[in-house]
Amino acid sequence: VLMFGSINYHVVRAEDGFHLIPKMAAKFEDAYVDIREFDVENWQKHPSLVAAIIKADKKDLLNDSVSETLKSSVSGFLDQFKEPS
């Protein structure tokens, strides 16, 4: 049972407690992750966890620094397509 759980779910410890997040692929990777002090660099090291959190509609687990970084990246990307004034 523990092996099945660790292959198929991320156990995520957040500020509000523990969350079971279904994994995108059956792997032992990131079976338990404490995200209470994650910053952008930490999230970049765990892309499969980020994808699983988004797919599980638990985006509130992603901290504000990731949201702000993504907004800046998207904004910078879109700025490339603006017509010069």
N, C-alpha and C positions, 0 to 999 in steps of 0.2 A: 504494500500500500504506500509506504514512504517512497519507494523507488518510482512508482507510477506518478505520485504527486510531484516529485522533484523533476521528473522528465516533462510533465505536462503543464505545470503551473509555476509562476513566479510568486514567491511569498515576499511581499513588499512591506517593509515597515516604514510608515509615514508618521507625521506628527499626530494624526488622529487615530493611529492604531495600525493593525495588520490588515492587508488586503491580499486576496488570492486573485491573480491575474492569469488567465489562460495564455500559454505560450503560443507563438506563431508556428513554431516547429518543435518537435519532440527532441529536446537536448537537455543535458545536465547544466548547461550554461545559465548563470544567474538564477539558481534555484532559490536563494535567499538574498535580498538586497535591502540594505538600510538606506533610504533616500532622504533622511531627515536633514542632512547637510550637503546634499548634492548641489553642484554648480554646473555651469555650462560644460566644462571639461569632463565632469563625471558623466553627464548625460551622453556626450559624444562617444564615450567609451562603452556605452551600453545601448547601441541602436536597436537591438532586438527587443529590449525592455521598453524603450520609447514606443516602438511600433505596437507592441502588445497592449500598452496602456491606452494608446489612442484607439485601437480597435475595440478595447473593452469599454470605451466611453468613460474612462476615468481620468480625463485630461486635467482635472483638478489636482491630481497628484504631481503633475509637472509644475515646478516652481516658476515664479514670475521671471526669473532671469532667463529661462529658456524662451518664454513667450516674447520677452523684449528682444532677445537676440534674433529670433525668427522674424519678428516684425521688421527689424532693421535690415536683415538679409533680404527679405522679400521686397522691402521698399527700395533698397539699393539696386536690386535686380530690375525692378520695374522702371527705375529712373533711367536705365540704359535705353529704354524704348520711348522715352518722352521726346517730342519734337523740340528742337532748339527754338528759343523765343527770339 
